[in-house]
Amino acid sequence: MSSTALSLPDSLAKVVNRFERLSEPKRRYELLIWFAKRLPELDDAARTPENKVQGCTSQVYVTAKLEDRKVYFAGDSDSQLVKGLVALLVEGLSGLPPEVVGSLSPDFIQTTGLNVSLTPSRSNGFYNIFRAMQLKALAYQHAESASQ
């Protein structure tokens, strides 16, 4: 496992490691599509302006809920590849404390090797999705610290 994956939370390191082991861009895309197919359906009620990720060419929605001091994400996209990116992030970030999600750097995408294969608009979309998830997690962290 790379040093980057070692510094990541276990759930995210597992996802990153799966991509890192693949040397062919085609295999990475296949894995991304596999992640997309595994992503649970997003309820239509969650497709609201507050859950829409800005700055993405595709339609992307991300939700978050806090349970037992851990944040759980859900999401969807109308593009299979972008949906795979959403699924990668949902699987890698769900179940972490909000402060951990908020402190992560999106640089782990380089370890997956996906950044080399993504178009600039998809790469930008990835960062926007990641940032939207971070902002949702940080909102829970701020709300919790304000209530103490």
C-alpha positions in Angstrom: 0.0 0.0 0.0 1.3 3.5 -0.8 2.2 6.0 1.8 -0.7 8.1 0.7 -3.1 5.3 1.3 -1.5 4.6 4.7 -2.3 8.2 5.8 -6.0 7.9 4.8 -8.8 6.5 6.9 -9.2 2.8 6.4 -12.5 3.0 4.4 -10.9 5.4 1.9 -7.6 3.7 1.8 -9.4 0.4 0.8 -11.1 2.1 -2.1 -7.9 3.9 -3.2 -5.9 0.7 -3.0 -8.4 -1.1 -5.3 -7.7 1.5 -8.0 -4.0 1.8 -7.3 -3.5 -1.9 -8.0 -4.9 -1.5 -11.6 -2.3 -0.4 -14.1 -4.6 0.0 -17.2 -6.9 3.0 -17.4 -9.6 0.8 -19.0 -9.6 -1.4 -15.9 -9.9 1.7 -13.7 -12.9 2.8 -15.7 -14.5 -0.6 -15.4 -14.0 -0.5 -11.6 -15.5 3.0 -11.6 -18.6 1.7 -13.4 -18.8 -1.3 -11.0 -18.8 1.2 -8.1 -21.6 3.2 -9.9 -23.7 0.1 -10.3 -23.4 -0.6 -6.5 -24.4 2.8 -5.4 -27.9 2.7 -3.8 -30.7 4.6 -5.5 -31.1 8.2 -4.3 -34.6 9.1 -3.3 -36.2 11.7 -5.6 -36.9 13.8 -2.6 -33.2 14.3 -2.1 -32.8 15.9 -5.6 -33.1 19.4 -4.2 -31.1 22.6 -5.0 -29.3 22.3 -1.7 -28.1 18.8 -2.5 -27.1 19.6 -6.1 -23.3 19.9 -6.6 -22.4 23.1 -8.3 -19.7 23.2 -10.9 -20.4 19.8 -12.5 -21.2 19.3 -16.1 -23.4 16.3 -15.1 -26.3 16.5 -12.7 -24.9 15.4 -9.3 -26.7 15.3 -6.0 -25.1 14.5 -2.6 -26.8 14.1 0.8 -25.3 13.6 4.2 -26.8 12.5 7.6 -25.1 12.3 11.0 -25.6 9.2 13.1 -23.6 8.5 16.3 -21.1 11.3 15.5 -20.4 9.8 12.1 -21.4 11.2 8.7 -23.0 9.0 6.1 -23.3 10.1 2.5 -25.6 9.2 -0.5 -25.5 10.5 -4.0 -26.3 10.1 -7.6 -25.4 11.4 -11.1 -26.9 11.2 -14.6 -23.4 10.2 -15.9 -22.2 6.6 -15.2 -18.5 7.7 -14.8 -19.4 10.6 -12.5 -21.8 8.3 -10.6 -18.8 6.0 -10.1 -16.8 8.9 -8.7 -19.7 9.7 -6.3 -19.8 6.0 -5.3 -16.1 6.0 -4.7 -16.5 9.0 -2.4 -19.6 7.7 -0.7 -17.9 4.4 0.1 -14.7 5.9 1.2 -16.0 8.8 3.3 -19.2 7.4 4.9 -18.9 6.4 8.5 -16.2 8.8 9.3 -16.4 11.6 11.9 -17.2 15.0 10.3 -13.8 16.5 11.4 -12.0 13.7 9.6 -13.9 14.2 6.4 -13.3 18.0 6.7 -9.5 17.6 7.2 -8.9 15.3 4.2 -7.1 16.5 1.1 -8.5 15.4 -2.3 -5.0 14.5 -3.5 -5.7 10.8 -2.9 -7.3 10.9 -6.4 -3.8 10.9 -7.8 -3.0 7.7 -6.0 -5.9 6.0 -7.7 -4.5 6.9 -11.1 -7.9 8.1 -12.2 -6.8 11.7 -12.4 -4.6 10.8 -15.4 -7.6 9.4 -17.3 -10.3 11.9 -16.4 -11.2 14.7 -18.7 -10.6 18.1 -17.1 -14.3 18.7 -16.6 -14.7 15.3 -14.8 -11.6 15.9 -12.8 -13.1 19.3 -11.8 -16.4 17.6 -11.1 -14.6 15.1 -8.7 -13.1 18.0 -6.7 -16.5 19.8 -6.6 -18.2 16.6 -5.4 -15.5 16.0 -2.8 -15.8 19.6 -1.6 -19.6 19.5 -1.4 -19.3 16.4 0.9 -16.7 18.1 3.0 -18.9 21.2 3.4 -21.8 19.0 4.5 -19.6 17.2 7.0 -18.2 20.5 8.3 -21.7 21.9 8.8 -22.4 19.0 11.2 -19.2 19.6 13.0 -19.9 23.3 13.4 -23.5 22.6 14.5 -22.3 20.1 17.1 -19.6 22.5 18.5 -22.1 25.4 18.6 -24.5 23.2 20.7 -21.9 22.5 23.3 
